[in-house]
């Protein structure tokens, strides 16, 4: 998933000097761009634990709400997860059968 120029411009307005999200956008369209940006932080084909997802997200923002980010990545369809939350992966990168069992 490649970010377009206009999306990069949106993201840059919300990043601090270390490239972390410093404030959560109020508008849904801008939130969706941020989720797309965050999805790129995860490796396709890899299975993550909830803790590993949280660790990646901790380093991506300064407003201390990794729950919002993790939930949004799943709801927006960037990440899939097992029903019990024990495994997460980039959507369409693994066989659902192999992961959900």
HELIX and SHEET records of a PDB file:
HELIX    1   1 UNK A    5  UNK A   12  1                                   8    
HELIX    2   2 UNK A   28  UNK A   39  1                                  12    
HELIX    3   3 UNK A   50  UNK A   58  1                                   9    
HELIX    4   4 UNK A   66  UNK A   75  1                                  10    
HELIX    5   5 UNK A   96  UNK A  100  1                                   5    
SHEET    1   A 2 UNK A  79  UNK A  81  0                                        
SHEET    2   A 2 UNK A  88  UNK A  90 -1                                        
END                                                                             
